Amino acid sequence: MLRISKLESQSESGATLRIEGQLVGPWVEELRTVCDKATGKGKRVGLDCSGIVFADADGISLLRAVRHKGLRLLNCSRFIQLHLEESDAIG
């Protein structure tokens, strides 16, 4: 299960989405859809990843892709950081 919540923002120019749970299976595509909608509005978007307890290879790939699209990944666990660094080194 994955929960995606919009955190209240003091600024109209940006938004932060808090991600909680497991970023696996169908939840990867759900997060992709939410990120695409959020960035389509021209706002700066951040993903608070502190609540991610596990991400499979597809989930890590998505995080890497949205980061390259300009989304800010915030509060990543060491687990997520290591996998992002590993995937950056590979390609």
TATAMO-V745999 format. One record per run of one state. SS is the DSSP state (hx for helix, st for strand, lp for the rest). FROM is the first residue (numbers start at 1). TO is the last residue. Records with the same first field share a line. If there is no record, write none. Layout:
SS=FROM-TO + FROM-TO
This chain:
lp=1-1 + 8-13 + 24-25 + 40-43 + 56-56 + 69-71 + 75-77 + 91-91
st=2-7 + 14-23 + 44-55 + 72-74
hx=26-39 + 57-68 + 78-90
